[in-house]
Amino acid sequence: MLISADDQILIKINKARRGTLFFIDDFASIGNKKTVGKALERLVNSGELHRVATGIYVRPEKDRVLGVVLPGIDDARHWVEYCNYPKGTY
């Protein structure tokens, strides 16, 4: 049985803890950038993911009081540096 790109991405993000940032390149094994980008767009539209910046997505944390908690720009910058992504690839 063939699993759709959306489902494969959803499985991968559900394995990660909430608040984890994802880049399009994290899903390169699932399909080409266009396929992955479209699948990520559908997941954003469904509320499963939030788009932080171009090519950067997050599975948001959920707080009982605050609701959806997104990472700050500093968190995103530190994650990009930690992952050692060259500038312009995200």
Beta strands, then each sheet from edge to edge (+ up, - down):
strand 1: 21-23
strand 2: 50-53
strand 3: 56-58
strand 4: 61-63
strand 5: 67-69
sheet 1: 1+ 3- 2+
sheet 2: 4+ 5-
end
